[in-house]
Amino acid sequence: MADMALAERLDKALLVDLLRQMLLIRRFEEKAAEMYARGHIGGFLHLYIGEEAVAVGAVSAMQPQDYIVSHYRDHGYALARGSPPGRVMAELFGKATGLSRGKGGSMHLFDVPRGMWGGYAIVAGHVPLAVGLALASKRKGENRVAVCFLGDGAINQGVFFEAMNMASLWKLPVLFFIENNGYGMGTAVERAFAGKDIYRIGQGHNVPGQQVDGMQVLEVREATATALEQVRSGGGPRILEALTFRFRGHSMADPELYRSKDEAARWMERDPIVTYRRYLGEQDMLSQEETDALEREVGATVDEAVRFAQESPDPEPEALYQNVYLD
Amino acid sequence: MNMTYREAISQALRQAITRDERIFLMGEDIGRYGGSYAVTKGLLADFGEERIMDTPISEAGVVGVAIGAAMGGLRPVVELMTINFALLAMDQIVNHAAKLLCMSGGQITIPLVVRTVGGAGRQLAATHSQSFEGWFAHVPGIKVATPASPYDAKGLLRAALDDPNPVIFIEHSLLYGLAGDVPEEEYSVPLGKADVKRTGTDVTIVAYSRMVQVALEAAALLEKEGVNAEVMDLRSLRPWDKETVLASVKKTTRAVIAEEGWRTGGFGAEVASTIASEGFDYLDAPVQRVAGVEAPMPYNKALEQAAIPKASDIIAAVRAVL
């Protein structure tokens, strides 16, 4: 259970807001799955259900000027960063009002004004981009940390090591946030990674790492804050590994033949939303009425997001030729 | 003043770094070593390690970091030691540099120049002698410059550095010693504008990069036979100047296209197909192509020379269309 000392340092409004954000992501994703099944969403849809505490905890510890550079399971980061749910849903629908104007889809959410510098769908390909943003930040003296979210599958790509090496060599302000949900698509970590602890993977490159329970939002927030402070102070990059689990398949097309129902059930007992809500109740931070009100509020937000997406126009035919080059 | 292709590029870089504090260079051995082809020699001493960054041997990572730095407001110029090593960075160039402006709905811009060196002729064997400019030219979202002269090298580099899009700037290793007249001050040669290197009336020879020199050599020999060839340097492959090519073919009614790389899928095929579909009525003979032999480049000097197009190959193609 969450450490009481962590909660005591935060005010009630923030504690409840963390729950609201996790609930928003959960309900948004459930609705997205429904919209996918009904044919409103095309391509791949990777749901964040089960991992909400990671995005919400991590993003809540970031400063507004910091960069998020994410993998393709990216809805949670955009929503946690405050992107309007309607514009996120509109992007999944491929609409002109979508975050990326309907050109990116689920895997490529960009909301640069809010610090969401993209979801990227070539595994680990985005890691050097985050390092480059950190290089620009350092060169310009901007005090912006680049937080690069990557999955456990990404750590076996060569470019991850190349980028981590340069970040360490040049002491750049990057946090490599490894979201370990146990599986790179359908391949379990232990079948893909010869090491034992992912968070130690930077040792040979002088990149210290830590592990955190990714099912506990306050733990994630605290660990991220500490890591960001260290990175921001100029000590060079760090690794933070969050242990988590996606409750749904890799994408909507996944029959989940590679993992047992028992394993999933064990993780679901530690559902980050259920446990955190129970905890807030036990601490007299949240009554049943307040919980119900929160559910209603989030439900209405998601319904409104769907309505906005449905009513939004498709991009004009000319959009096909827009933003190929900048004049 | 008279300077080499190498000196022209070096001067363009020096002037750019002096003029624009966002511009910096990254690459393998560009600093202390002075650059594999000595283009960046002396820059580290004058501009320091922040502006002239030696990198590890990590092509994908370096190009990716440069893309990120460009996203963050800097103007990186990456040197990839040879175009053969660009294959390691292909994912970053094709999947990120070329795509992020579009895929972000216009939110991300990548003002990036990737300088690299292509071509054969130095007995470096199959993995170090390739011409991949057509691969890059295939991809919307990036631009491709292929300078063939010292003047164009300096002017095209300035245009690339002023361009808000990613530009792949492909030098040729056998052109570094080529000398020519180059203004001391900065100037720009626009991307997408071909240059008629030699006017003629009987046949249009379209070339780019080192094949421009070979085409000019062929044209000089053809002149002795009474054949008056027009030689066209495309200068950039994306965008490429089909209007100037078609106007020339309209005048000469015959076309030969020369490129150093492999024939199948080569950029010359794009030029030939455009002439065939948009300039068919001008033609008095089928378009001919001159290209590299379709084999991995051999180390042996005689075999290598046999694999690279020569003036005599261009002359034979011209005879075939006359």
Interface residues (C-beta under 8 A of the other chain):
Chain A: Y67 V69 G98 L99 S100 R101 G102 K103 G104 H108 F110 D111 V112 W117 G118 Y120 I122 G125 H126 V127 P128 L129 A130 V131 G132 L133 A134 L135 A136 S137 R139 K140 A146 G158 V159 E162 A163 N165 M166 L169 Q322 N323 V324 Y325 L326 D327
Chain B: F24 E50 T55 P56 S58 A60 G61 V62 V63 G64 V65 A66 I67 G68 A69 A70 M71 G72 G73 L74 P76 D91 Q92 N95 H96 L100 L101 C102 M103 S104 G105 G106 Q107 I108 T109 P140 G141 K143 P164 N165
